[in-house]
């Protein structure tokens, strides 16, 4: 039995104040169980995503994550992808890094971003940033991290976006605000 599933993706454009939507038409065989348990798609790409939106990372929003001073890594997002065939997974990530320096001096900080698959690091980037002093001590960066996982394991694969504050500002804090982890699955 083959069914067609319509998936709606609705995105609110904060800057443009517009709502954008896309309709994805996916042909599925009877081994697809909605809810993500088994995703046996008929060689049609599908997307699994985890996204958190934050209006202002400097507020007491419960979705804002403060990275620890001691260098403890924090998994800020995760997605589960079930692989039952020869598959490649395109991963797209983004994290809004907000720094609040509490002094009027130049700031240096470093954050590492890791894509973790089943507790193993697939890839890592290190982002060291130097900023001149500013009145309110606020600095933001929006690193994105695209990657193609050409050899995922058969079965369930859990991907995490892991952030670590390696060098914190002289006096200040490093926060993770809005963030996204999207896995596009291609069956070969």
N, C-alpha and C positions, 0 to 999 in steps of 0.2 A: 504494500500500500504506500502510495506517495501522497503527501499533503503539502500544501503551500502555506507557509506561515508568514504573516506580515508583522514586522517588528518596527515599532515607531521609536525614533530617537528625537527627543525634544531638547533644544539647547537655547538657553536665554542669553542673548548678547548683552552683557552688562554695559559696555561702552555705547552700543548702538540702541539700547532699550528695545530690541526687537527679539521676537521669538522665532527661531529657525527650527524647522523640523525636516527629517528625512524619513522616507519609508523604505525599508529593506524587504525585498521579496525573496524568501529562502525556500527552496524545494527540499523537503526532508523525507527520509524513508521512515518506515515504522520503527526503526531502532532509535529514533530521537525521542527522548523523554524531556519535555519542557520542565524547567526548574533546574537544569544544569547537571542532572545526575549522569546521563550518558548523552554525548553529543555526536551521534553518528550521522554526520551530514553527507549528502550525496555529492561530494567533491565541490561543494560550494563554500566559499570563505564565510566564516562567521566571526563575530566580535564579542569578546567578553571584556567588560570595563568596570573600573572602580574609580569614581571621581568625587572629590570633595570641593565645594566652592565656598570661599570665605570673602566677605565684602572688604573687611579691613583686618589684616593680620595683627595689628597693634591694639586691638580691643580684646576683651575677655570673652571671645567667641569659643565655645566648647570644642569646635573643630580645629582650632589652632593648636599645634604641637610645639612645645618648647624643647629644643634639643638639649640634653644634659651637658653640663660643663666638663664632666669626667671622660668624655669620649665614648660613652655607651651608645651603640647603634640602636636606632629606632626604626621599626618597620612602619612606614606611614601609609601604605596601601598594599592590597594583595588581590590576586585573581586566581581562580582555579580553572584549569583547562584540561579536559579529558582527551587523550590522544589514543586513537585505536588504529590508525593507519600511518603510513609514511607521511609525515607532516612537517611543515615549517611554520614558525610562529613569529610574526612581526610584532615587536613590542614598542610602544610609544609611551614615553613618560614625560611628565613635566612636574616641577615642584616650585612653588613660590617661596623663595627664601627671604625672610625679612629679618633685618638686624636692627637692634635698638642699642645704640651706644649711649651711655649715660654721661659721657664727658665730651668736652669740646676739643678732642684731639683726633688725629688721624687714626683710622681703624684698619686692622688686618684681621681677616678671618678665613678659615678654610672648612669646607664641607665636602665630604665624600658621598657619592651616590653609587649605590650598588643595585644591580638587578640580581636577585637571588632566585634560583630554581631548585626547589626541593632541598633547601638548606645548603646548596652549593652556589658560590658566586659565579655567575655567568659573565659579568662584565662590571667594570668599575671606572668611574671618572673622579678626579679630584679637582675641585674648583677653589682656588685661592684668590681672594679678592682684597684689594687695597682701596680704601676710600679716604678722601680728604674730609676733614671735620666739617660738619654742618650744624646749623643751629639746633634742630630737633634730634639729631643723631640717628636719623632713620635712613636705611639703605635697603634696596630691594634688588633681587636678581631672579630671573626666571629660566633656569637651565632646563633644557629638554634633552632627552636621552633616547634616540631611536636605536633599535637593534633587531637583527633577525636571528632567531634561535633555529639553526638548521638541523639540530639533532636532539629534539626533546625525547624524553623517555616515554615508552608506551604506558598507558594508564593515566592516573591523575597527576598533573603537574601543578604545583602551587608556585606562583611567581610573586615576589615581594619587591617593592621599592623601599630600599633601606637607606636612611640618611644618618650621617654621623658628623657631629661638630668636632673637627680635629683641632682647630685653633679658634678659640672664642675671642670676641673683641676684648680689648684691654679691660674695659668695664662695660658690660652690656650683656645682651641676650641674643640668641639665634632662634628664630621661629620658622616653622613650616606652615604656610597658609594654604591657599588653593593648591590642589595637586590632582594628577590624573595618571592612571596606569591602564593602558588599553592593549589587549592582545587580539590581533587579527590572525585567525587560524586558516592556513591554506593546506588542503589535503592534496598530495602529489599523485 
